[in-house]
Amino acid sequence: MLVLSRRERENILLGDDIVITVIKITPDKVRLGVEAPPSVLVLRGELDRRDTVGLPANVGVSIQAHVEKHERNEDLPATD
């Protein structure tokens, strides 16, 4: 396993078309942004890839749209 250190707004490049950016670091979590082509399925580690069998081919597009919506802070629950 390659282990890298990054600060906020720094990124990691995977191949030619995937970029992982450190968005925000807090004491209890790190918020990452993932830029990838729609054909690349991006899942959190706790989601078993085998659970995606049978998903439509455009699922990457759906996930990307969901991520972009959250990046714009639309439909997020209010926090105090």
C-alpha positions in Angstrom: 0.0 0.0 0.0 1.3 3.4 -0.9 0.7 6.0 1.9 0.7 9.7 1.0 0.4 12.8 3.1 -1.7 15.7 1.7 -2.9 19.0 2.9 -6.3 20.7 2.1 -6.7 21.5 -1.6 -3.8 19.2 -2.5 -4.5 16.3 -4.8 -3.4 12.8 -5.9 -3.5 11.8 -9.6 -4.4 8.2 -10.5 -3.5 7.5 -14.1 -4.5 10.2 -16.6 -8.1 10.9 -15.7 -8.7 10.4 -12.0 -8.0 13.1 -9.4 -8.5 12.8 -5.7 -8.5 16.1 -3.8 -8.4 16.7 -0.1 -11.4 19.1 0.4 -11.4 19.5 4.2 -9.6 18.1 7.2 -11.3 18.1 10.6 -10.2 16.3 13.8 -12.5 13.4 13.2 -12.7 13.0 9.4 -11.2 13.9 6.0 -13.4 15.1 3.2 -12.2 14.0 -0.3 -13.4 14.9 -3.8 -13.1 12.4 -6.6 -13.0 13.5 -10.2 -13.3 10.5 -12.6 -14.9 9.7 -15.9 -18.5 8.6 -15.7 -17.5 5.0 -16.7 -15.5 4.7 -13.4 -17.5 3.4 -10.5 -16.5 5.2 -7.3 -17.7 3.6 -4.0 -16.9 4.0 -0.4 -14.9 1.1 1.1 -17.7 -0.2 3.2 -19.8 -0.8 0.1 -19.1 -4.2 -1.3 -18.4 -4.1 -5.0 -20.3 -7.3 -5.5 -23.4 -5.5 -4.5 -23.2 -3.5 -7.7 -23.7 -6.5 -10.0 -26.7 -5.9 -12.1 -26.6 -2.1 -11.8 -27.3 -0.3 -15.1 -24.3 0.6 -17.3 -24.9 4.4 -16.6 -24.6 4.0 -12.8 -21.3 6.0 -13.0 -23.2 8.9 -14.5 -25.8 8.7 -11.7 -23.2 8.6 -9.0 -21.4 11.6 -10.6 -24.6 13.6 -10.7 -25.2 12.7 -7.0 -21.7 13.8 -6.1 -22.0 17.1 -8.0 -25.3 17.8 -6.3 -23.7 17.4 -2.9 -20.7 19.5 -3.9 -23.2 22.3 -4.6 -24.7 21.6 -1.1 -28.1 20.9 -2.5 -30.5 18.8 -0.5 -28.1 18.4 2.4 -29.6 18.2 5.9 -29.0 21.4 8.0 -26.3 21.1 10.6 -25.8 23.3 13.6 
